[in-house]
Amino acid sequence: MLKKKKIRKGPIAVIECYQEIPCNPCEEACKFNAIIIGEPITNPPVFITENCTGCGQCIARCPGLAVFVVNENYSEKEGLVSFPYEFLPLPKKDQIIDAVDRNGLKVCKGKIIKIINKKSFDLTSVITIAVPKKHVNKVRGIKLLKNK
């Protein structure tokens, strides 16, 4: 569970990985030792809140698409959610989208703030959207709106 105090200070990772499978790319990606898998490699990740800088390097590295970064400190009314995105076409900056939960159900409207598409991310983009603050801990993806 995230510590509210840390969330309000700035961005912080959220790890929603609950499977005990041999996997540790998130641990390898974190230069701040905020994610620990250890031995055996099937351990679920342990998140060290105090070590997380919210850099987001872990997001695209997770093959299970289970790592996000939230920031409740974006503006007075909005927070940011950054998440992995593996679909085409990519949305465009400033595009209005439907923000959805982990089950794909619409939570609210959101706005694309940033798209990172590095070669080192191996075809996984990282999308950052702005949503009302009350939804940052529920939103986990987007659904692009169809042009009418």
N, C-alpha and C positions, 0 to 999 in steps of 0.2 A: 504494500500500500504506500502511495506517495505521501510525503510529508507536505502539507499545505504551505508551510512557511517557505520551503524551497521552491515550490511552483510559483509563488507570487514574486520571487526574486528574478525569475527569468526562465529560459527554456530548460527542460529536463526530459530525459528519455522515459518512455513508458514501455515496459516489456510485457507482452501478452503471450508468452511462450510457456505452455504447460505440458508439452510432450517430452517424454524421456527417450529421446532419439540421439544417435551419435551426431552431434552438431556443435560447433563452437565459433563460427565466423564472427558473431557479435563480440565475443571476448577478444578475438584477434584484432578486431577493428578499433577497440577502445584503448586509446593511449593513456587513459587516466585511471585504468583499473576499476572502472565503475561496474563492469559486468564480469562476473566470475563463473566459469563452468567447472574448472578443476578436473579432478579425476573421480570417477570415470567420466568419459566424455558424454555419457548419456544423462548426466545431472542436468536438471532444469537450471537456467541462469539465475544467479543471485545478483541482485542489483544493489550497489552501494551508493545510495542517494548523495552522500556528501562528496563523492568523487566526480559526479556527473557535471560536465560543463554545458551540456545541451548542444554539442557540436554537430550531432547527427550522423557521424561517420558510420554508426552501427545500422542505420536504417536500411540502406541499400544492400548491405552485406547479409542480412537475414534471409535465407532461402524460403522461410515460412511466412514472410511478410508480417512478422509479429512485433516489430519494433517501430515506435512512433516517437515524435518529440512534441511536447505541448508547451505553450508559453502563454500564461494568463496575463502577462505584463505588456502585451503589445500596444494596447490603447485603453482608454477608460471603459469602453464598451465591448471591445473585441479581444479575442485571444487567437493564437495561431496553433495550427495542427500541421505537422509535417509527417508524411507517410510515403511508403514505396508505391510506385505506380508502374505497371507493366503493360499498359494498353496503348494502342494507336488508334486514332491520332492523339497526340498530346494536346491538352488544353492550352489556351493562350493566357499570358499574364493579363490580369484585370478582368478575365472572363467570370461571369456569374454562373455558379453551378449549384446543384443539389448536394449538400453534405450528407453523407450516409453513415450509419453505424456499421459494426462488424458484420451484421447480417444483410447489409445492402438496403436497409430501410431508411427512408428520408428522415433526417433530424431537423434540418433547417437549410436556408440558403447560405451560400458562402461565396467568397471571392478569391480567385487565384492570385496569390501574392508573388510567388517565386516558383520556378521550375529549374531543377538542377539535373543535368543529364551528362555526367562525366563518363569518359571511356572506362575508367576504373570501376564504375558501378555496374559494368557488364549488362547493359541494356535495361537496367532498372533505374527509372527516373525517381527523383524525390520531389514531391509536390508539397508546397506550403500554402495553406489556405487560411483566410481570416473568417472566423465565425463568432457569433455572440459568446461572450465569456462563459455563460452557463452551460455551453455545449462542448467545450474543449475536451472534456474527459469522456465524451460519448462518441464524437465524430471520429471515424477511422478510414474514410475514403470519400470518393466523389462519384457522382453520376452526371455526365455532361447533359446539358439541356439541348433539346433538338431545336434547330432554327425553324421558325414558322414562316 
